[in-house]
Amino acid sequence: MTQETPCATSYDVIIIGGGIMGASTACFLSQNKDFQGKVLVVERDPSYEFASTSHTNSCMRQQFSTSLNVKISQFAADYVKNLGTYLADARVPALSIQNFGYMYLAGDEKMAQTLRANHAVQKAAGAATRLLSRDEIAADYPFYQLDDILLGSINTVDEGFFDGQAVFDWQRRISREAGVEYIKGEVIALTKNAAGNRIESVTLATGEVLSCGQLVNATGPRAARTAAMAGIALPVEPRKRFTWMFSAAKPLDRPLPLTIDPTGVHVREVGGGIYQAGGHTEHDPAVEFDDFTMDHSFWQAHVWPVIATRIPQFEAIKVTTEWAGHYAYNTLDQNAITGPHPEISNFLFLNGFSGHGLQQSPAMGRGTAEWLTYGAYRSLDLSPFHYGRILANRPIRESAVI
Ligand SMILES: Cc1cc2nc3c(=O)[nH]c(=O)nc-3n(C[C@H](O)[C@H](O)[C@H](O)COP(=O)(O)OP(=O)(O)OC[C@H]3O[C@@H](n4cnc5c(N)ncnc54)[C@H](O)[C@@H]3O)c2cc1C
């Protein structure tokens, strides 16, 4: 009697992580007529309670210092505003962008120079960014205290809040209906072939082994842990970011742009007298994957004083909700890491989004699906963000990071 070795269930593509990056990739793959394979998304926590995607502030901007990042957000705006057309589904409701814009405030000449340089990049890429003198800011937004401000930069076209949760829900629904499988499971090991240049299978915490043609690492702040399972070093770590929702006793009489104070604290309009603020402590270490504790003293000692100084009308405000989330922080250059590993060619990165991943997910999902299908990009060339720059220690510095 011979004992049979059970055959591992096999998929053409396994995506580890079902947050917005995994969902977007699965969705674009499922819609690509040239891709005929079997796709699996493995997600350790389908409630997504602690995923970055659930802790996001869900805003998009055109104001980046890198032309490619501007183009990535321009596609995001088009995708969100035409989601039903992109998903080819009449059930999808029309979504819009709440165009309050981002207002970057420069408090010294160095910051002002950065805004001017970024403005040139953004204009060349077709963004509608405007530089405003102190007087011009005061005329349009009289609620700011501007004594210490030299220059502002704002864009109110395709810049502001969008319903990222709706995009996420629809992408999962459409891809599931098209045959993508989603399972609950934690990937704990990756097995390579004898030559060490391909991932053959993933092992789940249950012991189940699933073989894969290609593998996508879409594990957000845990991306380095996943890469390490294949012996790959990835400079991505969880960094804590705090969010507060507050109501104002005297709401502003016009929309508050997402204002980035020179201190780094940011605050924006939500609607109905509610506002949202965010920030991080100056000491900004990597944290444990499951550490989401709030630092309550930080609001009182730093964030609220900054807000009340910048907008004196916000002297009387009341925090209604607060939470801590994790950026998947790319310590080399705070930019995306995409594409295949140069030696383990069926291992694809989708990592390191450092606070701008929600808006980048349409372009990243589309590009990764193209790479999985054709071995090349067909729309936007994302190769500048490939892992090779990490190995070569060639950062693509993004100076407009929040
Ligand atoms: C406070 C805050 C505000 C933000 N604001 C904005 C914003 O305004 N605009 C913007 O564009 N971006 C913003 N971001 C960033 C954005 O939310 C993230 O870049 C984006 O959600 C990342 O998506 P992801 O799919 O890569 O990661 P995640 O959403 O974290 O998803 C990764 C998934 O992988 C799963 N996983 C991990 N390891 C395993 C494993 N071994 N096996 C199986 N599953 C696994 C996790 O459970 C998780 O669900 C913000 C982030 C934070 C924290």
The ligand as an SDF file (V2000), in Angstrom:
LIG
                    3D

 53 58  0  0  0  0  0  0  0  0999 V2000
   -4.1020   57.3640   10.2450 C   0  0  0  0  0  0  0  0  0  0  0  0
   -3.9030   57.1020    8.7800 C   0  0  0  0  0  0  0  0  0  0  0  0
   -4.3550   58.0430    7.8460 C   0  0  0  0  0  0  0  0  0  0  0  0
   -4.1830   57.8030    6.4900 C   0  0  0  0  0  0  0  0  0  0  0  0
   -4.6780   58.7260    5.6070 N   0  0  0  0  0  0  0  0  0  0  0  0
   -4.5410   58.5080    4.2760 C   0  0  0  0  0  0  0  0  0  0  0  0
   -5.0970   59.4180    3.3490 C   0  0  0  0  0  0  0  0  0  0  0  0
   -5.7320   60.3980    3.7150 O   0  0  0  0  0  0  0  0  0  0  0  0
   -4.9140   59.1740    2.0270 N   0  0  0  0  0  0  0  0  0  0  0  0
   -4.2160   58.0850    1.5770 C   0  0  0  0  0  0  0  0  0  0  0  0
   -4.0620   57.9380    0.3730 O   0  0  0  0  0  0  0  0  0  0  0  0
   -3.7110   57.1810    2.4360 N   0  0  0  0  0  0  0  0  0  0  0  0
   -3.8530   57.3660    3.7640 C   0  0  0  0  0  0  0  0  0  0  0  0
   -3.3390   56.4680    4.6550 N   0  0  0  0  0  0  0  0  0  0  0  0
   -2.5870   55.3240    4.1380 C   0  0  0  0  0  0  0  0  0  0  0  0
   -3.4910   54.2360    3.6180 C   0  0  0  0  0  0  0  0  0  0  0  0
   -4.5620   54.0320    4.5000 O   0  0  0  0  0  0  0  0  0  0  0  0
   -2.6660   52.9620    3.4560 C   0  0  0  0  0  0  0  0  0  0  0  0
   -1.5130   53.2460    2.6750 O   0  0  0  0  0  0  0  0  0  0  0  0
   -3.4530   51.8670    2.7490 C   0  0  0  0  0  0  0  0  0  0  0  0
   -4.6800   51.6280    3.4050 O   0  0  0  0  0  0  0  0  0  0  0  0
   -2.6020   50.6030    2.7420 C   0  0  0  0  0  0  0  0  0  0  0  0
   -3.3700   49.5160    2.2910 O   0  0  0  0  0  0  0  0  0  0  0  0
   -2.7200   48.0730    2.3130 P   0  0  0  0  0  0  0  0  0  0  0  0
   -3.6980   47.1720    1.6360 O   0  0  0  0  0  0  0  0  0  0  0  0
   -1.3340   48.1460    1.7970 O   0  0  0  0  0  0  0  0  0  0  0  0
   -2.5580   47.7200    3.8700 O   0  0  0  0  0  0  0  0  0  0  0  0
   -3.6470   47.2530    4.9390 P   0  0  0  0  0  0  0  0  0  0  0  0
   -4.9130   47.9890    4.7990 O   0  0  0  0  0  0  0  0  0  0  0  0
   -2.9810   47.2870    6.2750 O   0  0  0  0  0  0  0  0  0  0  0  0
   -3.9350   45.7590    4.5100 O   0  0  0  0  0  0  0  0  0  0  0  0
   -2.9710   44.7440    4.6790 C   0  0  0  0  0  0  0  0  0  0  0  0
   -3.7020   43.4850    5.0460 C   0  0  0  0  0  0  0  0  0  0  0  0
   -2.7830   42.3920    5.0900 O   0  0  0  0  0  0  0  0  0  0  0  0
   -3.2090   41.4990    6.0800 C   0  0  0  0  0  0  0  0  0  0  0  0
   -2.0750   40.6460    6.4400 N   0  0  0  0  0  0  0  0  0  0  0  0
   -0.8860   41.0410    6.9970 C   0  0  0  0  0  0  0  0  0  0  0  0
   -0.0710   39.9770    7.1510 N   0  0  0  0  0  0  0  0  0  0  0  0
   -0.7570   38.8930    6.7060 C   0  0  0  0  0  0  0  0  0  0  0  0
   -0.4260   37.5030    6.6190 C   0  0  0  0  0  0  0  0  0  0  0  0
    0.7710   37.0300    7.0060 N   0  0  0  0  0  0  0  0  0  0  0  0
   -1.3590   36.6520    6.1140 N   0  0  0  0  0  0  0  0  0  0  0  0
   -2.5750   37.1190    5.6950 C   0  0  0  0  0  0  0  0  0  0  0  0
   -2.9190   38.4260    5.7660 N   0  0  0  0  0  0  0  0  0  0  0  0
   -2.0260   39.3020    6.2430 C   0  0  0  0  0  0  0  0  0  0  0  0
   -3.6660   42.4160    7.2080 C   0  0  0  0  0  0  0  0  0  0  0  0
   -4.5360   41.7530    8.1000 O   0  0  0  0  0  0  0  0  0  0  0  0
   -4.3330   43.5510    6.4390 C   0  0  0  0  0  0  0  0  0  0  0  0
   -5.7330   43.3990    6.3410 O   0  0  0  0  0  0  0  0  0  0  0  0
   -3.5210   56.6350    6.0230 C   0  0  0  0  0  0  0  0  0  0  0  0
   -3.0910   55.6820    6.9550 C   0  0  0  0  0  0  0  0  0  0  0  0
   -3.2800   55.9000    8.3100 C   0  0  0  0  0  0  0  0  0  0  0  0
   -2.8170   54.8500    9.2900 C   0  0  0  0  0  0  0  0  0  0  0  0
  1  2  1  0
  2  3  1  0
  2 52  2  0
  3  4  2  0
  4  5  1  0
  4 50  1  0
  5  6  2  0
  6  7  1  0
  6 13  1  0
  7  8  2  0
  7  9  1  0
  9 10  1  0
 10 11  2  0
 10 12  1  0
 12 13  2  0
 13 14  1  0
 14 15  1  0
 14 50  1  0
 15 16  1  0
 16 17  1  0
 16 18  1  0
 18 19  1  0
 18 20  1  0
 20 21  1  0
 20 22  1  0
 22 23  1  0
 23 24  1  0
 24 25  2  0
 24 26  1  0
 24 27  1  0
 27 28  1  0
 28 29  2  0
 28 30  1  0
 28 31  1  0
 31 32  1  0
 32 33  1  0
 33 34  1  0
 33 48  1  0
 34 35  1  0
 35 36  1  0
 35 46  1  0
 36 37  1  0
 36 45  1  0
 37 38  2  0
 38 39  1  0
 39 40  1  0
 39 45  2  0
 40 41  1  0
 40 42  2  0
 42 43  1  0
 43 44  2  0
 44 45  1  0
 46 47  1  0
 46 48  1  0
 48 49  1  0
 50 51  2  0
 51 52  1  0
 52 53  1  0
M  END
$$$$
